Amino acid sequence: MNKMRFLFKLRAAGECPLLTANSRNSSSAGAAVSTLAFVPASAPLDTMELEDLQDFVSRSKRLFVITGAGLSTESGIPDYRSEGVGLYARTERRPIQHTEFLKSAKARQRYWARNFVGWPQFSSHRPNPAHLALSSWERLGKLHWLVTQNVDALHSKAGHQRVTELHGCTHRVVCLGCGALTARSELQHRFTSLNPGWSQEAGGVAPDGDVFLTDEQVQHFRVPGCEACGAVLKPDVTFFGDTVDRDKVRHVHERLAEADAVLVAGSSLQVYSGYRFLLAAHEKKLPIAIVNIGLTRADHMAWVRLSARCGEVLPCIVPL
């Protein structure tokens, strides 16, 4: 397609408002300025690269998509690794480790107190234009399967059905004794009942519903056990240091085997649990495209590479 006709089509259809003048600071870009505090800086969109991605998506009939934290930063959720704005760049704090949560009641108390304070804001985050674009691709039959490394439920909120939450979801709570699953919103009510009048001011926002509180602030916070058996409750997520369920990994590999191309959106792929699927795709010689601000672990595999915001790029692509 002729370049100018391509851009004109996008503008006329309202698909790509980011290509209009001054759109980076406009509310029409689909993301309020306040939600971009955790998004690293990026260069203006390159229209030639955008055309390459359009061609890549158009050629695919069964597109497999992997998303990461960079997709949700535009919804106002911070990530761990983004240059200058990620948790690792802003603070010396690190996420809780799986073994620490299992072995230490104090660690669980600290985790749940911080999560209790952060939950109202975290659970209120909404899908941004990138989530909505991918959901529309699924409805139109372009997207075969989506695997997200995020635990924020934003793909589900956007209406996705063909999705695997690789690392679980913070909107669910699992009992480590009997395995019962409950809604995180229900646990919030139990926290409130057990801790009447308990309120703390957070010192900062971290990824995955966490906030910064001191040990002194959390020392009197009470944590309930499972209502069915009394055992320890844990968010239904894969903590750092834990491994993804084998059946889930096998299921994702099966969906990848059915695909004809792979798109990575908003992930540096530093964590092996997601990177393994790029290795498998590369071995199968599947075409790979990557949209992510900054370097990724799989850049050498990419046929198409854009260093730009997913919320800018994905709404521009017409799922032909």
N, C-alpha and C positions, 0 to 999 in steps of 0.2 A: 504494500500500500504506500502511495506517495506520502512523504513525511508531512507536508502541509495539510493534505487531506486528512491524515491520521489525527493530527492535533486539532484540526477544525472539528472533526467528528466528536472528539472527546469534549471539547469546550461547548459545542452546541447541545450535546446530550446532557451536559452538567455532570459528567462523570469525573472530570479532573479539574476542580477549581484551583488546585495548587499551581497550575501553569499560567494563571492570570496574574497581572501585575499586582505587586504588593500583597499577594495572597498569604505569604508566610505570617503576616501579622493580622490576618483577617479572621473573624469568627467563621466565615464561610469555609475555612480550611477544615472544619469538622472537629477541631480540638481547641478548647479554650486555652488561653495562654497559661492559666493557672495549672493546667494538667500537664504542661510540658517542662515542669521544673526538674524532672528526672530524666529528660531526654538529652543526650549529648549533642553537641553542635555537629552539623553536617553541611556539606556544600550544596549549592542549588542543584535541582534535578537536571540531569543531562538527558536531553530529549532523544539523542541517539541510543543511549542505554535503555531508555524507556521503550523505544521501538523494538529493541532487541528482546526485551522481556515480553512485550506484547506478542511478538512472533513466537517466542518460546512457549507461552501459554496457549496460543492458538493452535500450535502443532500437537499439543498433548490432548489425548482423549480420556485419560485416566490419571489425573494429576494427584500425586502424593505430596502432602504439605507437612512440614515440621515447623512448629512455632516455638519461640522462646520468650524470655522476659522482655526483650526489646519491643515486642508487639504490644505489651501491656503498659510500658512506661508512658505511652501517650494517653492512657486512661488515668494517669496520676499515681501509678504504683511503681515505687522504686525497684531497681534491680541490684544485683551484687557487683557486677564487673564493669559497668559503663565508665568510660574515662571521665574523671572529674565529678561525676554525679552519682555513681553507684555507691553501695554501702562500703565497699572496700576502699574507695577513694575518699569517702567522707569521714570515716571513723575507724578505730581499731577494733570495734566490735565484730564478732563473727557469729554465724548462725549456730544454733544448738546442734550437737552431734547426736546420732541415734543412740549410741551406748550411754551417753551422759543422761539422756532422757529416761532410758530404761533403769539405770542404776541409782539415780539420785532423786529423792523426793524433793529436795530443795531446788534442784534444777527444774523439775516439773512445776513446782509452785511458781518459780520465777517465769517460766515459759507461759503458763496459763494466765498469770496476772497481767503480763504484758500483752498477751493476746486478747484478754478481756477488755483492756482499755482500747486496743487498736481495732477491735472487731466492728464496732458501728461504722467507722469510716471505711475500713477495708471491704466490708460486705456491701457497701453502697456504691462501689465503683461500677461504672457502666462500660459496655463495649464501645470501642472507638471505631472510626471509619475502616481501619484495617480488618477488625473482627467482622464487621458488617459486610465488607466486600467479600471476604472468604466464605461467609455464610451464603451469600448470593450465588457464588460459584458452585457451591454444593447443590443448591436448589435447582440450578440450571444444568446440572449433570457434568460440570467440568471437573469438580473436585471429587476424586474417588475416595480418599481417606485423609484425615487430618490427625496428626499426633502432636500434642502440645506438652511441653515440659513445664508449663505454668500450672499453678494450683489455685487459680483465682476464679474459676468457673465462668470466665468472660466469654469463652466460646459457646458454652451452653446457654448463657444469657442471650447470645447473639442468634441462637436458634439452630446451632449445629446438631446433627444427629449422627453423622459418620465420623466420630471423634474418639480418640483414646487419650485419656489423661495419664500420661506416662508416669508422673510422679504423684498421682492422686489428686485430691481436692480438699482444701481447707474447709469447705462447706459441709463436710461429713466428719464424724467422730467415730472411732472404732474402739471397742473394748478389747484390751489385750488378754483378757481372760476367756470370755465366751464368744468373742468375735462379733457381738451385736453392733450394728451401725445405727447411728442417730444423727439427726440434723444438728449442725453447729449452732443454729439459732435456738434450739431447745436447751443446749448446754448454757448459753448466755443467760437464759432465764434462771437456771439453777445456780449459776454463779451469783446472780443478783440477789437471790433468796438467801444464799449462804453468807453473803457479805453485805448486809444492809448498811447503807451509808458509806461504804468503802469507795473512795474516789481518789484518783491520783492524776496529776498533770504530767503528760508525757514529755520527755526531753528531746524527742525527735522521732521520725518515722523510719522504719526499716521495711524490707521486703516481706511479703507473705503474711501480712496482718500483724506484724510485730511492731512494738514501739520501745523506746528507751526508758527504762525505769531503774532506779537504784535498788540494791538489796534491802536497804532500809524501808523503801516504799512498799515492798512486796512481802515483808516478813510476817504480816498478820493476815495475808490473803488465804482463804480456805478453798481447797480444791475437792470436789466431790468424786466419788467413784462411780462405777457402772450401777445403774438403777437395778439391773437384773441380778448381778452377781457380786458387786462391790469391788471389782478389780479396777486396775489402772485404765484411764481413758487417754487416748492419744489421737491427735488429728489424723485423718486418713490420708497421710502423705508420706512420701519417702524422704526421711531426713538425710542430711549429709552423713555419709558413712554407712548407710544402709544400701541394699540392692533392690532393684526393681523385680517384681514378681516374674518368674520364668514364663508362666502362661501368658502374661500380658506381653512380654517381649516376643514370644512365639506368634501371638496374634498379630502384632505389628509387622513382623517379618512376612507373614502370609499376605497381609494387605499390600506390602511393598512389592511382593512378587507379582501382584496383579496390575501394578502401575506401569506407566510408560515414561514417566518423567518425575523429577523431584524438585520441589521448591522449598527453600529454607527462608523463613521470615522472622527476623528479630532474634537470632541466636548466634552467639560466637562459637557454639558447639564445643566449648571447653570441657563439658561433662561427658564422659564416655557413654552414658546411658542413651544420649541422643546421637552422638557422633557415630556410634556403631551402625546406625542405619544409613549414614552417608557412605561408610566403608562398603556396606553391602550393595548399595546402589552403584557405587563406582565400579565394584567388581562385576556387576551385571551390565556395565557400560550404559547405564541410564543417563540421559541428559540431566544436568543439575544446574539450577539457578539459585542465587543467594541474594537476598535483600537484607542488609544489616549495616548499621553504622559502625564502622571500625572493622578490624581484621577478624577473620574466623579461622577455625582449625581446618576448614575444608576449602579454602579459597583456591587451592591448586587443582581442585576437582571441578570447579565451576565453569560451565559454558557461558553463563551470563552472570555478571556481578554488579550490583548497585550498592553503593554506600550512601544510603538515604533512609529517611523515616518510612516505615511501612505504611503509616497513615497517609503519607503523601503519595506513595507509589501504587499501592494495590487498588485504590479506588479509580486510578487512571486506566487500569487494564480492563479491556472488554473481553469477557469470557466467551469468545466466539467458538 
